[in-house]
């Protein structure tokens, strides 16, 4: 439910801010809004992926997302630690294209614990 509120809030913010902007500025706002949504989904869904592999995340994953060339390709990097002290890293490229992000993020993602690969996924989240 909180993810839906965040998505709706970002869409509304982009819509309101976009009315007084140039076309390039509106594009930048959409890119930034998409980065926020992908970052938040990666944090939540990435924690779930680690937990399915036996690594309970201590707190939340700290994620960064950046797009180069638009919102269709977004690089994601999340870090955190497990309750057992393992260093957790999630890295990947999210591909949004024309897909509805909803409650899943698609792309190519690798999760490591203390530098050892523990999962390789093409989709993270409940909607996979």
C-alpha positions in Angstrom: 0.0 0.0 0.0 2.8 2.4 0.9 4.5 1.8 -2.5 1.3 2.7 -4.3 1.0 5.9 -2.3 4.7 6.7 -3.2 4.1 6.0 -6.9 0.9 8.2 -7.0 2.7 11.0 -5.1 5.6 11.0 -7.6 3.2 10.9 -10.6 1.2 13.8 -9.1 4.4 15.8 -8.4 5.7 15.3 -11.9 2.3 16.2 -13.4 2.0 19.4 -11.4 5.6 20.5 -11.8 5.6 19.6 -15.5 2.9 22.2 -16.4 5.3 25.2 -16.0 8.4 23.6 -17.5 10.0 23.2 -20.9 9.8 19.9 -22.7 13.4 19.0 -21.6 12.6 19.9 -18.0 9.5 17.8 -18.0 11.6 14.9 -19.4 14.1 15.3 -16.6 11.3 15.3 -14.0 9.9 12.1 -15.4 13.4 10.5 -15.3 13.9 11.6 -11.7 10.5 10.4 -10.7 11.1 7.0 -12.3 14.5 6.8 -10.6 12.8 7.3 -7.2 10.2 4.6 -7.9 12.8 2.1 -9.1 15.1 2.9 -6.2 12.3 2.3 -3.6 11.1 -0.9 -5.3 14.7 -2.2 -5.5 15.2 -1.6 -1.8 12.1 -3.5 -0.8 12.2 -6.3 -3.5 16.0 -6.7 -3.1 15.5 -7.3 0.6 13.0 -10.0 -0.2 15.4 -11.6 -2.7 18.1 -11.8 -0.1 15.8 -13.2 2.5 14.7 -16.0 0.1 18.3 -16.9 -0.1 18.7 -17.1 3.7 20.1 -13.6 4.3 17.8 -11.6 6.6 18.4 -7.9 6.0 19.3 -5.8 9.1 17.1 -2.8 8.6 16.7 -1.7 5.0 18.8 -1.7 1.9 20.3 1.8 1.0 19.7 2.2 -2.7 20.8 4.6 -5.4 19.4 4.8 -8.9 20.5 6.8 -11.8 19.5 7.0 -15.4 21.8 7.8 -18.4 19.8 8.6 -21.4 16.3 8.6 -20.1 14.1 6.7 -17.7 14.0 3.5 -19.8 17.4 2.2 -18.5 18.3 2.8 -14.8 21.4 1.6 -13.0 20.6 0.5 -9.4 23.0 -0.2 -6.5 21.9 -1.1 -3.0 24.0 -1.9 0.0 23.2 -3.1 3.5 24.1 -5.9 5.9 22.5 -9.1 7.1 21.5 -9.7 10.7 24.5 -12.1 10.7 26.9 -9.3 9.6 27.3 -10.2 5.9 27.9 -7.3 3.6 25.0 -7.3 1.1 25.2 -5.6 -2.3 22.5 -5.6 -5.0 23.5 -4.2 -8.4 21.8 -4.1 -11.7 20.1 -2.4 -14.6 16.4 -1.8 -14.4 14.6 -1.6 -17.8 11.4 0.3 -17.6 10.6 0.8 -21.3 6.9 1.0 -21.7 6.2 -1.4 -18.9 4.1 -0.4 -15.9 6.4 -0.5 -12.9 3.7 -1.4 -10.3 5.1 -3.7 -7.7 8.0 -5.2 -9.7 11.1 -4.0 -11.4 12.5 -5.8 -14.4 16.1 -5.9 -15.7 19.2 -7.8 -14.7 20.2 -7.9 -11.0 22.9 -9.6 -9.0 22.9 -10.0 -5.3 26.1 -10.7 -3.3 26.8 -11.5 0.3 30.4 -10.8 1.4 31.4 -10.7 -2.3 29.8 -14.1 -3.1 27.0 -14.2 -5.6 23.8 -15.4 -4.0 21.2 -14.6 -6.6 20.8 -13.5 -10.2 17.4 -12.2 -11.1 15.6 -10.7 -14.1 12.7 -9.4 -12.0 12.4 -8.3 -8.4 9.2 -7.9 -6.5 5.8 -9.4 -6.0 4.6 -8.7 -9.6 7.2 -11.0 -11.2 
